[in-house]
Amino acid sequence: MKALPFLCCLARPSALLRATVVELAILVGHLLLYPTGIQQEQPRALPGTPAGPDPEHGTGGADDVDPGTRTAAGTVPAARTALLPTEGRAHPPVLLLHGFIDNRSVFVLLRRSLLRHGWRHVEALNYSPLTCDLRKAAELLGRHVEQVCERTGHSRVDLVGHSLGGLIARYYAQRLGGDLRVRTLVTLGTPHGGTRVAPLMSAHPLVRQMRPHSDVIVELARPAPNCRTHFVSFWSDLDQLMVPVETARIDHRDLITRSVRVSGVGHLALPVNGAVAAGIREALGTEEEAEGSVSTTSVA
């Protein structure tokens, strides 16, 4: 990936103040948008095909599917899905996964950016706010991925995960065999090494799984030979939810990784920042040539 312009924060206190003001403004805006993303997004259908409920989740849960209609792989037969046109075949489908106590509305701007620059199939997924186990969320993500591959005719997808969403996506790709389906995983402010922020919130099981040395973090540190997915981690020097900030980088000798430092951008701003969106587009459009490569770039 070509390095994007990088502007150092010469006056860190003023940069921190600016980032905090922006974070508060984004929080207010996101609270207004939040209700629009509560419901699960409905899959696209072929022109002229009546839109129906999500064949995998019905009105919102995997339990709505008749077990007798599943294949051995746990997916819905192709006869019940609408295969999309082959437009945009140069880009595989992109699935966006939100963070803790959030929903797909956080990706409104990023999604628009991808669609405007040539991506034809972008979906934002929700996992239940009642989820208490990251592994279960990763299994659900795997079912979503299989469904999208059946509907689009693509054999692989790209994933973009913000915060906890990135950790869920990584667990799927690295620990559940998802690397067969996931070409590139981009994470934004994801606590790959665990974060020490907000210890009072550790009463929630998901927060405990994001703490350093949790069982999930330990699992992700284990060997992962032959993992095919390319991992691109965006981390910010002003991300106040990542303690330390470098925890948002992936440090694993078996994985194909790329680290992108973001300057002067807070945690909530990562999915809506224009420079970060440009970096994501570049990451998704870049094919790695050397497996096992590790590189570092920066965004302003």
C-alpha positions, 0 to 999 in steps of 0.5 A: 500500500502506498503511504498516504500523507502523514501530518504529525501532531505538533501540539498534542494538547490542542490536537487532543482537545480538537479530537475530543470536540469532534468525538462529542459531535460525532456521538450526538450525530450518531445518537440521532442516526442510531434508530435507523440502524436497529433493524437488520439490513435486508439483502438485495434482490435481482431486479423484478424479484420481490423482496422478502425476509432475510432467508437466513434470519427471517425477522431477526434471528437464525432460529427463524429458519426451518432446520429442515431447509439447511444444507449440511454446511448450515446454509440456506439452499441456493434455490431460496436465494436470489443471485445478484448480477455480476456487476463489480466483479473486480471487487468482492462484496464488503461486509461492515461490522459495528462495535460494542453497543452500536449498530450498522448506522455507524457506517453510513458515510463509509458505505457511501464512500465505497459505493461512490468509488466503484464497490457495487455490493456493500452490506452492514451487519448487526449482531444482537445487543444481547450478545454475551460471547464474542465467539457466538457473534463470530459464528453468526458472522460466518453464517452471514458470509455464507449467505452473501456468497450464495447470493452474489456468486462470489467465493470470498468477501472483504470485511471491515470491523470497527472496534469489537466488530473487528475482533469478532471478524478476526476470530471468525477468520483466524479461529473458525476457518473463515480465512477460506471466505475472507480475502481482506479484513480491515479493522478500525480501533480494534483491541487486538491485544486487549484494552485496559480502558473502563475497568468498571464496565468489565461486568459485561462479558464482552468487555471482559473478552476485550481485556488484556490476557482474556481467554479470547485474546489468548486464543488469538495469540496462538499459532495460525499457520496458513491463514489466508486472510490479509489483515489491515489494522487502522490505529489512532494515536488519539484513540482514548478507548484503546489503552495503550493505543498500539493495542489496535495493531495486529502483532502475530507472526503467522498472519499477513498484516499491515498496520496503518497509523491514523493521526489526530482521530478519535475512536468514534471518528474512525468510521466517518473520517475521510482520510481513513475511508480513503485508506480503507478503499486503498486497502481493499483495492490492493492485492498482497504479493508477498505472503507474510509481509508486514508493513506500516503506513500512516494517514493524516 
